[in-house]
Amino acid sequence: MDPGMFEDVANQLKNNPELARTLVEEQKKMEAQMQLKTIVNKLSMECWDKCVDKVGTSLGRQETCLTHCAERYLETDQFIRQRMTNSKK
Amino acid sequence: MDGYSSFGSGSGSPTVNSETIGETIKVLHLQAALQQQEMLVQTINDKCFKMCINNPGSSLDGSQQKCLSKCVDRYIDAWNCVSRTVTNKIRQQAQMM
């Protein structure tokens, strides 16, 4: 690979601000999606352990437990963040 | 040589235009999706092995295979359920701000 390649690409983007903006926006979108998926993955793992002890043909009542578990997990996260900022004062 | 085909292997610099950028973004999306898929497979493997294979024998027996099938389907259901919940919660919080 030509070492000057990235510089050249950067220069081309500098001359085309609209394209550069598209790229930055796309990157932000992808980052947000990845962040969301990381949270969903984490919560799915935690809540599966708490709510699903055996598997059937559908989740049934376990779905309520999963919803509650995910909601409470997010609230716990908020609660702890608040406590940490308050205790810093 | 021009455009996307010159990325990586060609001589000279790649041309940056909306087409090549579009192609690059598509590739990045695909890569992210594959990475995501791989992570999910590993998690499901972990969870369902724990749930279904209590006594590892000389092969996966019929009941273990049945359990694994159900477990994979339910894990995906659970993932979707959690995803809906998280999305709703974020939407609620965004409205409050």
N, CA and C atoms of all chains as a GROMACS GRO file, in nm:
protein
  558
    1MET      N    1   0.083  -0.121   0.000
    1MET     CA    2   0.000   0.000   0.000
    1MET      C    3   0.086   0.126   0.000
    2ASP      N    4   0.048   0.219  -0.079
    2ASP     CA    5   0.121   0.345  -0.088
    2ASP      C    6   0.104   0.424   0.043
    3PRO      N    7   0.216   0.455   0.108
    3PRO     CA    8   0.205   0.523   0.238
    3PRO      C    9   0.140   0.662   0.227
    4GLY      N   10   0.151   0.723   0.109
    4GLY     CA   11   0.090   0.855   0.093
    4GLY      C   12  -0.060   0.848   0.068
    5MET      N   13  -0.112   0.726   0.061
    5MET     CA   14  -0.251   0.706   0.024
    5MET      C   15  -0.348   0.776   0.119
    6PHE      N   16  -0.324   0.760   0.249
    6PHE     CA   17  -0.418   0.816   0.346
    6PHE      C   18  -0.417   0.969   0.341
    7GLU      N   19  -0.296   1.021   0.321
    7GLU     CA   20  -0.285   1.166   0.310
    7GLU      C   21  -0.364   1.215   0.190
    8ASP      N   22  -0.350   1.140   0.081
    8ASP     CA   23  -0.420   1.178  -0.041
    8ASP      C   24  -0.572   1.170  -0.023
    9VAL      N   25  -0.618   1.064   0.042
    9VAL     CA   26  -0.761   1.049   0.070
    9VAL      C   27  -0.809   1.164   0.158
   10ALA      N   28  -0.727   1.196   0.260
   10ALA     CA   29  -0.763   1.306   0.350
   10ALA      C   30  -0.775   1.437   0.272
   11ASN      N   31  -0.681   1.458   0.182
   11ASN     CA   32  -0.686   1.581   0.101
   11ASN      C   33  -0.810   1.585   0.012
   12GLN      N   34  -0.841   1.470  -0.046
   12GLN     CA   35  -0.960   1.464  -0.131
   12GLN      C   36  -1.086   1.496  -0.050
   13LEU      N   37  -1.088   1.446   0.075
   13LEU     CA   38  -1.204   1.473   0.161
   13LEU      C   39  -1.211   1.620   0.201
   14LYS      N   40  -1.091   1.679   0.218
   14LYS     CA   41  -1.086   1.820   0.254
   14LYS      C   42  -1.148   1.905   0.144
   15ASN      N   43  -1.125   1.860   0.022
   15ASN     CA   44  -1.180   1.934  -0.092
   15ASN      C   45  -1.326   1.902  -0.118
   16ASN      N   46  -1.378   1.808  -0.044
   16ASN     CA   47  -1.517   1.769  -0.065
   16ASN      C   48  -1.589   1.759   0.070
   17PRO      N   49  -1.616   1.876   0.132
   17PRO     CA   50  -1.669   1.876   0.269
   17PRO      C   51  -1.802   1.801   0.282
   18GLU      N   52  -1.880   1.801   0.175
   18GLU     CA   53  -2.010   1.733   0.184
   18GLU      C   54  -1.991   1.583   0.204
   19LEU      N   55  -1.896   1.529   0.130
   19LEU     CA   56  -1.864   1.386   0.140
   19LEU      C   57  -1.807   1.354   0.277
   20ALA      N   58  -1.721   1.444   0.325
   20ALA     CA   59  -1.661   1.424   0.457
   20ALA      C   60  -1.768   1.422   0.563
   21ARG      N   61  -1.869   1.510   0.549
   21ARG     CA   62  -1.978   1.516   0.646
   21ARG      C   63  -2.058   1.385   0.645
   22THR      N   64  -2.087   1.336   0.523
   22THR     CA   65  -2.159   1.209   0.511
   22THR      C   66  -2.086   1.099   0.586
   23LEU      N   67  -1.954   1.098   0.569
   23LEU     CA   68  -1.873   0.994   0.630
   23LEU      C   69  -1.878   1.003   0.783
   24VAL      N   70  -1.865   1.125   0.834
   24VAL     CA   71  -1.867   1.145   0.979
   24VAL      C   72  -2.004   1.106   1.037
   25GLU      N   73  -2.111   1.147   0.966
   25GLU     CA   74  -2.245   1.113   1.013
   25GLU      C   75  -2.266   0.962   1.015
   26GLU      N   76  -2.220   0.898   0.910
   26GLU     CA   77  -2.234   0.752   0.901
   26GLU      C   78  -2.159   0.684   1.015
   27GLN      N   79  -2.041   0.737   1.044
   27GLN     CA   80  -1.960   0.678   1.151
   27GLN      C   81  -2.030   0.692   1.285
   28LYS      N   82  -2.091   0.810   1.308
   28LYS     CA   83  -2.162   0.833   1.434
   28LYS      C   84  -2.280   0.738   1.446
   29LYS      N   85  -2.352   0.721   1.334
   29LYS     CA   86  -2.468   0.632   1.332
   29LYS      C   87  -2.425   0.489   1.368
   30MET      N   88  -2.316   0.445   1.304
   30MET     CA   89  -2.269   0.309   1.329
   30MET      C   90  -2.224   0.291   1.473
   31GLU      N   91  -2.158   0.394   1.526
   31GLU     CA   92  -2.112   0.388   1.664
   31GLU      C   93  -2.230   0.374   1.760
   32ALA      N   94  -2.336   0.454   1.734
   32ALA     CA   95  -2.455   0.449   1.818
   32ALA      C   96  -2.521   0.312   1.811
   33GLN      N   97  -2.526   0.256   1.691
   33GLN     CA   98  -2.584   0.123   1.674
   33GLN      C   99  -2.505   0.018   1.749
   34MET      N  100  -2.372   0.029   1.741
   34MET     CA  101  -2.286  -0.067   1.810
   34MET      C  102  -2.304  -0.057   1.961
   35GLN      N  103  -2.315   0.068   2.008
   35GLN     CA  104  -2.333   0.090   2.151
   35GLN      C  105  -2.462   0.026   2.199
   36LEU      N  106  -2.569   0.049   2.122
   36LEU     CA  107  -2.699  -0.008   2.156
   36LEU      C  108  -2.691  -0.161   2.158
   37LYS      N  109  -2.626  -0.217   2.057
   37LYS     CA  110  -2.617  -0.363   2.050
   37LYS      C  111  -2.534  -0.420   2.165
   38THR      N  112  -2.431  -0.346   2.205
   38THR     CA  113  -2.349  -0.391   2.317
   38THR      C  114  -2.434  -0.396   2.445
   39ILE      N  115  -2.518  -0.294   2.465
   39ILE     CA  116  -2.605  -0.293   2.582
   39ILE      C  117  -2.705  -0.408   2.576
   40VAL      N  118  -2.767  -0.426   2.460
   40VAL     CA  119  -2.866  -0.533   2.445
   40VAL      C  120  -2.800  -0.670   2.468
   41ASN      N  121  -2.680  -0.688   2.416
   41ASN     CA  122  -2.609  -0.815   2.439
   41ASN      C  123  -2.586  -0.840   2.586
   42LYS      N  124  -2.536  -0.738   2.654
   42LYS     CA  125  -2.505  -0.750   2.796
   42LYS      C  126  -2.631  -0.782   2.878
   43LEU      N  127  -2.737  -0.704   2.852
   43LEU     CA  128  -2.862  -0.725   2.926
   43LEU      C  129  -2.925  -0.861   2.895
   44SER      N  130  -2.916  -0.903   2.771
   44SER     CA  131  -2.971  -1.034   2.734
   44SER      C  132  -2.902  -1.144   2.814
   45MET      N  133  -2.771  -1.133   2.825
   45MET     CA  134  -2.696  -1.235   2.900
   45MET      C  135  -2.737  -1.238   3.047
   46GLU      N  136  -2.742  -1.119   3.107
   46GLU     CA  137  -2.777  -1.109   3.249
   46GLU      C  138  -2.919  -1.160   3.274
   47CYS      N  139  -3.013  -1.112   3.192
   47CYS     CA  140  -3.155  -1.139   3.217
   47CYS      C  141  -3.192  -1.282   3.179
   48TRP      N  142  -3.122  -1.338   3.083
   48TRP     CA  143  -3.143  -1.479   3.048
   48TRP      C  144  -3.114  -1.564   3.171
   49ASP      N  145  -3.004  -1.537   3.237
   49ASP     CA  146  -2.967  -1.615   3.356
   49ASP      C  147  -3.072  -1.601   3.466
   50LYS      N  148  -3.128  -1.481   3.480
   50LYS     CA  149  -3.225  -1.459   3.586
   50LYS      C  150  -3.363  -1.515   3.553
   51CYS      N  151  -3.402  -1.508   3.426
   51CYS     CA  152  -3.543  -1.534   3.390
   51CYS      C  153  -3.569  -1.668   3.321
   52VAL      N  154  -3.468  -1.723   3.254
   52VAL     CA  155  -3.496  -1.842   3.174
   52VAL      C  156  -3.421  -1.962   3.232
   53ASP      N  157  -3.495  -2.043   3.309
   53ASP     CA  158  -3.429  -2.160   3.367
   53ASP      C  159  -3.455  -2.285   3.284
   54LYS      N  160  -3.567  -2.282   3.208
   54LYS     CA  161  -3.582  -2.388   3.108
   54LYS      C  162  -3.650  -2.334   2.983
   55VAL      N  163  -3.630  -2.405   2.871
   55VAL     CA  164  -3.682  -2.353   2.744
   55VAL      C  165  -3.799  -2.436   2.694
   56GLY      N  166  -3.900  -2.365   2.643
   56GLY     CA  167  -4.016  -2.432   2.585
   56GLY      C  168  -4.037  -2.387   2.442
   57THR      N  169  -4.161  -2.400   2.395
   57THR     CA  170  -4.188  -2.363   2.256
   57THR      C  171  -4.203  -2.212   2.238
   58SER      N  172  -4.222  -2.140   2.349
   58SER     CA  173  -4.220  -1.993   2.343
   58SER      C  174  -4.174  -1.941   2.478
   59LEU      N  175  -4.144  -1.812   2.486
   59LEU     CA  176  -4.096  -1.758   2.614
   59LEU      C  177  -4.208  -1.751   2.717
   60GLY      N  178  -4.330  -1.720   2.670
   60GLY     CA  179  -4.445  -1.711   2.761
   60GLY      C  180  -4.422  -1.613   2.873
   61ARG      N  181  -4.438  -1.660   2.997
   61ARG     CA  182  -4.430  -1.572   3.112
   61ARG      C  183  -4.287  -1.518   3.133
   62GLN      N  184  -4.191  -1.589   3.079
   62GLN     CA  185  -4.051  -1.544   3.093
   62GLN      C  186  -4.030  -1.407   3.028
   63GLU      N  187  -4.114  -1.376   2.929
   63GLU     CA  188  -4.098  -1.249   2.859
   63GLU      C  189  -4.120  -1.131   2.954
   64THR      N  190  -4.220  -1.143   3.042
   64THR     CA  191  -4.244  -1.037   3.140
   64THR      C  192  -4.122  -1.018   3.228
   65CYS      N  193  -4.066  -1.128   3.273
   65CYS     CA  194  -3.946  -1.122   3.358
   65CYS      C  195  -3.832  -1.054   3.283
   66LEU      N  196  -3.814  -1.088   3.155
   66LEU     CA  197  -3.706  -1.029   3.075
   66LEU      C  198  -3.724  -0.878   3.060
   67THR      N  199  -3.850  -0.837   3.034
   67THR     CA  200  -3.878  -0.693   3.019
   67THR      C  201  -3.848  -0.620   3.150
   68HIS      N  202  -3.901  -0.674   3.261
   68HIS     CA  203  -3.874  -0.613   3.392
   68HIS      C  204  -3.726  -0.608   3.421
   69CYS      N  205  -3.659  -0.717   3.395
   69CYS     CA  206  -3.516  -0.727   3.423
   69CYS      C  207  -3.438  -0.619   3.347
   70ALA      N  208  -3.469  -0.604   3.218
   70ALA     CA  209  -3.398  -0.504   3.136
   70ALA      C  210  -3.427  -0.363   3.186
   71GLU      N  211  -3.555  -0.337   3.219
   71GLU     CA  212  -3.592  -0.204   3.269
   71GLU      C  213  -3.521  -0.173   3.400
   72ARG      N  214  -3.524  -0.268   3.493
   72ARG     CA  215  -3.462  -0.245   3.624
   72ARG      C  216  -3.310  -0.230   3.611
   73TYR      N  217  -3.251  -0.304   3.517
   73TYR     CA  218  -3.106  -0.294   3.498
   73TYR      C  219  -3.069  -0.152   3.456
   74LEU      N  220  -3.146  -0.098   3.360
   74LEU     CA  221  -3.119   0.038   3.313
   74LEU      C  222  -3.139   0.140   3.425
   75GLU      N  223  -3.244   0.117   3.505
   75GLU     CA  224  -3.268   0.209   3.617
   75GLU      C  225  -3.158   0.200   3.722
   76THR      N  226  -3.111   0.077   3.745
   76THR     CA  227  -3.000   0.059   3.839
   76THR      C  228  -2.878   0.138   3.792
   77ASP      N  229  -2.851   0.130   3.663
   77ASP     CA  230  -2.739   0.203   3.604
   77ASP      C  231  -2.752   0.353   3.632
   78GLN      N  232  -2.872   0.407   3.608
   78GLN     CA  233  -2.897   0.550   3.633
   78GLN      C  234  -2.880   0.584   3.780
   79PHE      N  235  -2.940   0.499   3.864
   79PHE     CA  236  -2.935   0.520   4.009
   79PHE      C  237  -2.792   0.531   4.058
   80ILE      N  238  -2.710   0.435   4.013
   80ILE     CA  239  -2.572   0.433   4.059
   80ILE      C  240  -2.495   0.554   4.007
   81ARG      N  241  -2.521   0.591   3.882
   81ARG     CA  242  -2.455   0.709   3.828
   81ARG      C  243  -2.489   0.834   3.909
   82GLN      N  244  -2.618   0.846   3.946
   82GLN     CA  245  -2.660   0.960   4.026
   82GLN      C  246  -2.590   0.962   4.162
   83ARG      N  247  -2.588   0.843   4.224
   83ARG     CA  248  -2.524   0.833   4.356
   83ARG      C  249  -2.378   0.874   4.347
   84MET      N  250  -2.310   0.829   4.242
   84MET     CA  251  -2.167   0.859   4.228
   84MET      C  252  -2.144   1.007   4.208
   85THR      N  253  -2.226   1.073   4.128
   85THR     CA  254  -2.207   1.217   4.106
   85THR      C  255  -2.242   1.295   4.233
   86ASN      N  256  -2.345   1.251   4.305
   86ASN     CA  257  -2.383   1.320   4.429
   86ASN      C  258  -2.275   1.309   4.535
   87SER      N  259  -2.216   1.190   4.546
   87SER     CA  260  -2.117   1.170   4.653
   87SER      C  261  -1.986   1.241   4.621
   88LYS      N  262  -1.968   1.278   4.494
   88LYS     CA  263  -1.845   1.349   4.458
   88LYS      C  264  -1.846   1.493   4.508
   89LYS      N  265  -1.970   1.547   4.525
   89LYS     CA  266  -1.982   1.687   4.563
   89LYS      C  267  -1.930   1.712   4.705
   90MET      N  268  -0.653   0.228  -1.314
   90MET     CA  269  -0.732   0.177  -1.202
   90MET      C  270  -0.800   0.292  -1.128
   91ASP      N  271  -0.923   0.276  -1.100
   91ASP     CA  272  -0.989   0.385  -1.030
   91ASP      C  273  -1.091   0.330  -0.930
   92GLY      N  274  -1.137   0.418  -0.845
   92GLY     CA  275  -1.245   0.385  -0.753
   92GLY      C  276  -1.209   0.278  -0.652
   93TYR      N  277  -1.310   0.204  -0.612
   93TYR     CA  278  -1.300   0.111  -0.502
   93TYR      C  279  -1.195   0.003  -0.528
   94SER      N  280  -1.184  -0.039  -0.654
   94SER     CA  281  -1.095  -0.150  -0.687
   94SER      C  282  -0.951  -0.118  -0.654
   95SER      N  283  -0.918   0.009  -0.644
   95SER     CA  284  -0.779   0.041  -0.617
   95SER      C  285  -0.748   0.045  -0.468
   96PHE      N  286  -0.849   0.031  -0.384
   96PHE     CA  287  -0.824   0.027  -0.240
   96PHE      C  288  -0.736  -0.091  -0.205
   97GLY      N  289  -0.630  -0.064  -0.132
   97GLY     CA  290  -0.550  -0.173  -0.079
   97GLY      C  291  -0.443  -0.225  -0.173
   98SER      N  292  -0.477  -0.255  -0.295
   98SER     CA  293  -0.381  -0.326  -0.377
   98SER      C  294  -0.327  -0.244  -0.493
   99GLY      N  295  -0.398  -0.144  -0.536
   99GLY     CA  296  -0.358  -0.075  -0.658
   99GLY      C  297  -0.242   0.018  -0.640
  100SER      N  298  -0.190   0.063  -0.752
  100SER     CA  299  -0.090   0.168  -0.744
  100SER      C  300  -0.162   0.301  -0.749
  101GLY      N  301  -0.107   0.400  -0.686
  101GLY     CA  302  -0.172   0.530  -0.683
  101GLY      C  303  -0.279   0.533  -0.577
  102SER      N  304  -0.337   0.650  -0.556
  102SER     CA  305  -0.435   0.665  -0.449
  102SER      C  306  -0.577   0.639  -0.499
  103PRO      N  307  -0.662   0.590  -0.409
  103PRO     CA  308  -0.800   0.567  -0.448
  103PRO      C  309  -0.873   0.700  -0.468
  104THR      N  310  -0.967   0.697  -0.559
  104THR     CA  311  -1.049   0.815  -0.581
  104THR      C  312  -1.159   0.819  -0.477
  105VAL      N  313  -1.176   0.934  -0.416
  105VAL     CA  314  -1.282   0.947  -0.317
  105VAL      C  315  -1.400   1.017  -0.383
  106ASN      N  316  -1.508   0.946  -0.397
  106ASN     CA  317  -1.631   1.010  -0.444
  106ASN      C  318  -1.749   0.942  -0.375
  107SER      N  319  -1.868   0.991  -0.400
  107SER     CA  320  -1.982   0.939  -0.325
  107SER      C  321  -2.002   0.790  -0.351
  108GLU      N  322  -1.959   0.744  -0.469
  108GLU     CA  323  -1.976   0.602  -0.499
  108GLU      C  324  -1.881   0.515  -0.418
  109THR      N  325  -1.752   0.555  -0.417
  109THR     CA  326  -1.654   0.474  -0.343
  109THR      C  327  -1.682   0.481  -0.194
  110ILE      N  328  -1.725   0.598  -0.146
  110ILE     CA  329  -1.757   0.610  -0.004
  110ILE      C  330  -1.877   0.521   0.029
  111GLY      N  331  -1.976   0.522  -0.059
  111GLY     CA  332  -2.094   0.437  -0.040
  111GLY      C  333  -2.056   0.291  -0.030
  112GLU      N  334  -1.966   0.248  -0.119
  112GLU     CA  335  -1.920   0.109  -0.117
  112GLU      C  336  -1.849   0.077   0.014
  113THR      N  337  -1.763   0.170   0.056
  113THR     CA  338  -1.688   0.149   0.179
  113THR      C  339  -1.782   0.136   0.299
  114ILE      N  340  -1.884   0.222   0.302
  114ILE     CA  341  -1.980   0.218   0.412
  114ILE      C  342  -2.054   0.083   0.413
  115LYS      N  343  -2.090   0.036   0.294
  115LYS     CA  344  -2.158  -0.094   0.283
  115LYS      C  345  -2.072  -0.206   0.342
  116VAL      N  346  -1.943  -0.203   0.306
  116VAL     CA  347  -1.851  -0.305   0.356
  116VAL      C  348  -1.840  -0.297   0.508
  117LEU      N  349  -1.832  -0.174   0.560
  117LEU     CA  350  -1.821  -0.156   0.705
  117LEU      C  351  -1.945  -0.210   0.777
  118HIS      N  352  -2.064  -0.185   0.719
  118HIS     CA  353  -2.189  -0.237   0.777
  118HIS      C  354  -2.188  -0.389   0.780
  119LEU      N  355  -2.144  -0.447   0.670
  119LEU     CA  356  -2.139  -0.592   0.659
  119LEU      C  357  -2.044  -0.650   0.764
  120GLN      N  358  -1.928  -0.585   0.777
  120GLN     CA  359  -1.829  -0.630   0.875
  120GLN      C  360  -1.886  -0.625   1.016
  121ALA      N  361  -1.955  -0.514   1.047
  121ALA     CA  362  -2.013  -0.497   1.180
  121ALA      C  363  -2.118  -0.605   1.206
  122ALA      N  364  -2.200  -0.634   1.103
  122ALA     CA  365  -2.305  -0.735   1.119
  122ALA      C  366  -2.245  -0.873   1.143
  123LEU      N  367  -2.137  -0.904   1.071
  123LEU     CA  368  -2.073  -1.034   1.088
  123LEU      C  369  -2.012  -1.048   1.227
  124GLN      N  370  -1.950  -0.940   1.272
  124GLN     CA  371  -1.888  -0.939   1.404
  124GLN      C  372  -1.994  -0.961   1.512
  125GLN      N  373  -2.106  -0.891   1.494
  125GLN     CA  374  -2.218  -0.900   1.585
  125GLN      C  375  -2.272  -1.044   1.589
  126GLN      N  376  -2.288  -1.102   1.471
  126GLN     CA  377  -2.338  -1.238   1.458
  126GLN      C  378  -2.246  -1.336   1.531
  127GLU      N  379  -2.116  -1.318   1.512
  127GLU     CA  380  -2.019  -1.408   1.574
  127GLU      C  381  -2.028  -1.400   1.727
  128MET      N  382  -2.043  -1.276   1.777
  128MET     CA  383  -2.056  -1.258   1.922
  128MET      C  384  -2.179  -1.327   1.976
  129LEU      N  385  -2.290  -1.314   1.903
  129LEU     CA  386  -2.416  -1.374   1.946
  129LEU      C  387  -2.406  -1.526   1.945
  130VAL      N  388  -2.342  -1.581   1.842
  130VAL     CA  389  -2.325  -1.727   1.835
  130VAL      C  390  -2.246  -1.777   1.956
  131GLN      N  391  -2.141  -1.705   1.991
  131GLN     CA  392  -2.060  -1.747   2.106
  131GLN      C  393  -2.139  -1.743   2.236
  132THR      N  394  -2.219  -1.637   2.252
  132THR     CA  395  -2.300  -1.626   2.372
  132THR      C  396  -2.403  -1.738   2.380
  133ILE      N  397  -2.473  -1.761   2.267
  133ILE     CA  398  -2.577  -1.864   2.265
  133ILE      C  399  -2.515  -2.001   2.292
  134ASN      N  400  -2.402  -2.026   2.232
  134ASN     CA  401  -2.330  -2.150   2.254
  134ASN      C  402  -2.307  -2.171   2.404
  135ASP      N  403  -2.255  -2.066   2.466
  135ASP     CA  404  -2.225  -2.068   2.609
  135ASP      C  405  -2.350  -2.097   2.693
  136LYS      N  406  -2.458  -2.017   2.667
  136LYS     CA  407  -2.581  -2.029   2.746
  136LYS      C  408  -2.648  -2.164   2.724
  137CYS      N  409  -2.657  -2.206   2.600
  137CYS     CA  410  -2.733  -2.327   2.569
  137CYS      C  411  -2.655  -2.454   2.605
  138PHE      N  412  -2.523  -2.447   2.598
  138PHE     CA  413  -2.444  -2.562   2.643
  138PHE      C  414  -2.470  -2.582   2.792
  139LYS      N  415  -2.468  -2.470   2.866
  139LYS     CA  416  -2.490  -2.477   3.010
  139LYS      C  417  -2.628  -2.535   3.040
  140MET      N  418  -2.729  -2.491   2.960
  140MET     CA  419  -2.866  -2.533   2.989
  140MET      C  420  -2.895  -2.676   2.946
  141CYS      N  421  -2.842  -2.716   2.832
  141CYS     CA  422  -2.889  -2.841   2.771
  141CYS      C  423  -2.795  -2.960   2.789
  142ILE      N  424  -2.666  -2.934   2.807
  142ILE     CA  425  -2.573  -3.047   2.812
  142ILE      C  426  -2.525  -3.066   2.956
  143ASN      N  427  -2.609  -3.129   3.035
  143ASN     CA  428  -2.573  -3.151   3.175
  143ASN      C  429  -2.482  -3.273   3.191
  144ASN      N  430  -2.511  -3.374   3.110
  144ASN     CA  431  -2.428  -3.493   3.115
  144ASN      C  432  -2.371  -3.522   2.977
  145PRO      N  433  -2.251  -3.471   2.950
  145PRO     CA  434  -2.195  -3.494   2.818
  145PRO      C  435  -2.166  -3.643   2.797
  146GLY      N  436  -2.229  -3.701   2.696
  146GLY     CA  437  -2.206  -3.841   2.666
  146GLY      C  438  -2.118  -3.857   2.544
  147SER      N  439  -2.128  -3.972   2.479
  147SER     CA  440  -2.041  -3.998   2.363
  147SER      C  441  -2.089  -3.924   2.238
  148SER      N  442  -2.211  -3.871   2.242
  148SER     CA  443  -2.260  -3.787   2.132
  148SER      C  444  -2.376  -3.701   2.184
  149LEU      N  445  -2.419  -3.603   2.103
  149LEU     CA  446  -2.536  -3.524   2.142
  149LEU      C  447  -2.659  -3.613   2.120
  150ASP      N  448  -2.732  -3.643   2.225
  150ASP     CA  449  -2.847  -3.730   2.203
  150ASP      C  450  -2.969  -3.649   2.160
  151GLY      N  451  -3.074  -3.720   2.124
  151GLY     CA  452  -3.194  -3.655   2.069
  151GLY      C  453  -3.251  -3.548   2.157
  152SER      N  454  -3.261  -3.576   2.285
  152SER     CA  455  -3.323  -3.478   2.375
  152SER      C  456  -3.233  -3.356   2.392
  153GLN      N  457  -3.103  -3.377   2.387
  153GLN     CA  458  -3.010  -3.264   2.397
  153GLN      C  459  -3.021  -3.176   2.273
  154GLN      N  460  -3.034  -3.240   2.157
  154GLN     CA  461  -3.048  -3.163   2.033
  154GLN      C  462  -3.177  -3.084   2.032
  155LYS      N  463  -3.285  -3.147   2.082
  155LYS     CA  464  -3.413  -3.079   2.090
  155LYS      C  465  -3.402  -2.957   2.181
  156CYS      N  466  -3.339  -2.977   2.295
  156CYS     CA  467  -3.320  -2.868   2.391
  156CYS      C  468  -3.238  -2.756   2.328
  157LEU      N  469  -3.130  -2.791   2.256
  157LEU     CA  470  -3.045  -2.690   2.193
  157LEU      C  471  -3.125  -2.607   2.090
  158SER      N  472  -3.206  -2.675   2.009
  158SER     CA  473  -3.286  -2.603   1.909
  158SER      C  474  -3.376  -2.501   1.977
  159LYS      N  475  -3.449  -2.550   2.079
  159LYS     CA  476  -3.541  -2.460   2.150
  159LYS      C  477  -3.463  -2.346   2.215
  160CYS      N  478  -3.350  -2.379   2.274
  160CYS     CA  479  -3.271  -2.279   2.346
  160CYS      C  480  -3.224  -2.169   2.251
  161VAL      N  481  -3.177  -2.207   2.133
  161VAL     CA  482  -3.132  -2.107   2.036
  161VAL      C  483  -3.248  -2.014   2.000
  162ASP      N  484  -3.364  -2.074   1.968
  162ASP     CA  485  -3.481  -1.992   1.931
  162ASP      C  486  -3.523  -1.900   2.044
  163ARG      N  487  -3.526  -1.951   2.167
  163ARG     CA  488  -3.570  -1.869   2.281
  163ARG      C  489  -3.468  -1.761   2.311
  164TYR      N  490  -3.338  -1.790   2.290
  164TYR     CA  491  -3.239  -1.686   2.319
  164TYR      C  492  -3.259  -1.569   2.224
  165ILE      N  493  -3.286  -1.601   2.098
  165ILE     CA  494  -3.310  -1.494   2.000
  165ILE      C  495  -3.437  -1.417   2.036
  166ASP      N  496  -3.541  -1.490   2.080
  166ASP     CA  497  -3.663  -1.422   2.129
  166ASP      C  498  -3.628  -1.327   2.245
  167ALA      N  499  -3.550  -1.379   2.338
  167ALA     CA  500  -3.514  -1.299   2.456
  167ALA      C  501  -3.434  -1.176   2.415
  168TRP      N  502  -3.342  -1.196   2.320
  168TRP     CA  503  -3.260  -1.083   2.271
  168TRP      C  504  -3.350  -0.976   2.211
  169ASN      N  505  -3.447  -1.019   2.130
  169ASN     CA  506  -3.540  -0.924   2.068
  169ASN      C  507  -3.625  -0.853   2.172
  170CYS      N  508  -3.667  -0.927   2.273
  170CYS     CA  509  -3.747  -0.869   2.381
  170CYS      C  510  -3.668  -0.761   2.455
  171VAL      N  511  -3.544  -0.793   2.489
  171VAL     CA  512  -3.458  -0.697   2.558
  171VAL      C  513  -3.431  -0.576   2.468
  172SER      N  514  -3.409  -0.602   2.340
  172SER     CA  515  -3.383  -0.494   2.246
  172SER      C  516  -3.501  -0.397   2.239
  173ARG      N  517  -3.623  -0.452   2.232
  173ARG     CA  518  -3.743  -0.367   2.231
  173ARG      C  519  -3.750  -0.284   2.358
  174THR      N  520  -3.726  -0.350   2.472
  174THR     CA  521  -3.734  -0.282   2.601
  174THR      C  522  -3.635  -0.166   2.609
  175VAL      N  523  -3.510  -0.194   2.570
  175VAL     CA  524  -3.406  -0.091   2.576
  175VAL      C  525  -3.441   0.025   2.483
  176THR      N  526  -3.484  -0.006   2.362
  176THR     CA  527  -3.520   0.099   2.266
  176THR      C  528  -3.634   0.186   2.319
  177ASN      N  529  -3.737   0.122   2.376
  177ASN     CA  530  -3.848   0.198   2.434
  177ASN      C  531  -3.802   0.290   2.545
  178LYS      N  532  -3.717   0.234   2.632
  178LYS     CA  533  -3.669   0.311   2.746
  178LYS      C  534  -3.589   0.433   2.700
  179ILE      N  535  -3.504   0.413   2.601
  179ILE     CA  536  -3.424   0.523   2.549
  179ILE      C  537  -3.515   0.629   2.488
  180ARG      N  538  -3.617   0.582   2.415
  180ARG     CA  539  -3.712   0.675   2.353
  180ARG      C  540  -3.784   0.757   2.460
  181GLN      N  541  -3.827   0.690   2.568
  181GLN     CA  542  -3.894   0.759   2.679
  181GLN      C  543  -3.804   0.866   2.738
  182GLN      N  544  -3.679   0.829   2.760
  182GLN     CA  545  -3.585   0.924   2.822
  182GLN      C  546  -3.558   1.042   2.730
  183ALA      N  547  -3.551   1.014   2.600
  183ALA     CA  548  -3.527   1.122   2.504
  183ALA      C  549  -3.643   1.221   2.505
  184GLN      N  550  -3.765   1.169   2.524
  184GLN     CA  551  -3.882   1.257   2.526
  184GLN      C  552  -3.885   1.344   2.652
  185MET      N  553  -3.833   1.288   2.762
  185MET     CA  554  -3.834   1.363   2.888
  185MET      C  555  -3.735   1.478   2.887
  186MET      N  556  -3.629   1.464   2.807
  186MET     CA  557  -3.525   1.568   2.808
  186MET      C  558  -3.567   1.692   2.729
   0.00000   0.00000   0.00000
